[in-house]
Amino acid sequence: MPDDDTDAVEFSVLLPQDGTGADTGTSDPAPATLTLPTIKVSVELVPGYPYPIVLSGEDTVTKAFAFCYQVGGMDLVARLYQAIPAPFAATRGVADRFLAQLREDTTEALEAVAWEMRSVFLDTLDQARAVTRLSVFGFIDAPPGATWTPVLKDYDIYKSLRQAVVDLDGAARVVLAYNERQQSPSSEAQSAFELAWHQATTNFPGLLDPGADLIATTTRRFTADEMTDFAKTEGEYRNPLDMLIRNAISKNWTDVWSAGPRLSDEYLAASEKACSESWTSPLPPSYTHAELSPMWQIPTIVHSALHRMGAGPGSLEYAAATETIQLAAVRQRFEEKRDASLVNTLNWASLGFGMAAMVPVIGPFALAASIACAGALSLYYHSQYDKAKLKRDALGPLAAAYGFADPDGSGLLLAEYSADANLGMQAFGTLAGLAGKMLRFAAVESETDAALHQFAGQNLPSTAEEYFTEVFDAEMRRANLLRSPADAQ
């Protein structure tokens, strides 16, 4: 125990007093408190900087532990507990009673925050549906599938939408001209595109999600003169550009409409399970919530819930929620590393079995094992793609703001190809990780299915190099390197 009293902080209860210094308050006698020895401990609130604390009574012990929980969660509480020397059993007993009550209080607090988070999450999904409704773009509102193509109702709104697409297309062509010359776009060209994008998505927030793919299609399919002519068309509004816009808006509305309930059912069920098990789990409640409820991996949702509750810094709800957010982030990083390790293992195993397939005796067995590894990779990529696509579709234009990126389908395509081609040299598995960093497929399942059919179906390229080149070239032509400026890589 340190002997130096310098800067030591004693946690004590300050009673209100009158002018004479006498205590004021109720006439009831104060409850008896346990007499504890005065001890001095040192705890690192910040690594490398010991913080001296004086514990001199029951109240100071509880206040010190409450302070440590507010500052650093259960990790700092554990360090304070460990700093109390073992011979001081009475002080540790007071701490034990406080920690038992703290667990109950934090369980209740996290349950309250979780319930508020559900409300925020459902409101967020409602906002995504609201800005992607057909009426926002000038069409008649209808459930997905009710009509083959959206029916126009407000022509002025639609013409503004079409003009916004035309303006985006024009700004994008200037950027693409630089790309074709293998030059970086000038700051003026980049600023013009970002301004056009900002104006379009401000007037029509529902364009945030389909807008990039829509412009990538127009710049590839139509000429600048054709776009100008299409923008002048009146009457039926069913020229090729109009139909492209209709289909993009309808597809996005369908995705948001159908994915929202699926994601909410999944997240709400997980949150309810976390609240239930936090009362019985031997682990601290913050660990249980971080382990079971993926909603804690969205800090924006958590802080919105805390704001609605009026639970700011210094409150138990804020401290418990902050600790749970940190634990959820740690768990997410662990899962990412585990998945990366799994893919790496399957890639090397697939490559090794593929090489062994050329050995005469064990060749057929190695080939079967190689195909099994490729199938496992395919299943993994399908699972990851479907999860990412569900989140992206459910939140629609809000997805990027909440940290949900476009799903990457390149690894899925390569794994599908290597599994379907039944080739012994499974080098495609090792290419998948590299391709995943270079290619970015849009979160449109129909496009992915079409690409799978094209590349893994009837016309399979003869070599991995040829296949990789075709996938890369096709994606670059489709995306034209244009994505939302707000959704940077």
ABEGO torsion letter per residue (X at the ends): XBABABGBBBBBBBBBBBAAGBBBEBABBBBBBBBBBBBBBBBBABBGBBBBBBBABAAAAAAAAAAAAAAAEAAAAAAAAAABBAABAAAAAAAAAAAAAAAAAAAAAAAAAAAAAAAAAAAAAAAAAAAABAAAAGBBBBBBGABABBBBABAAAAAAAAAAAAAAAAAAAAAAAAAAAGBBBBAAAAAAAAAAAAAAAAABAAAAAAAAAAAAAAAAABBAAAAAAAAABBEAGABAAAAAAAAAAAAAAAAAAAAAAAAAAAAAAAAAAAAAAAAABABBAAAAAAAABAAAABAAAAAAAAAAAGBBBGBAAAAAAAAAAAAAAAAAAAAAAAAAAAAAAAAAAAAAAAAAAABAAAAAAAAAAAAAAAAAAAAAAAAAAAAAAAAAAAAEAAAAAAGBBBBBAAAAAAAAAAAAAGBABBAAAAAAAAAAAABBBBBBAAAAAAAAAAAABABBBABAAAAAAAAAAAAAAAAGGBBBAABBX
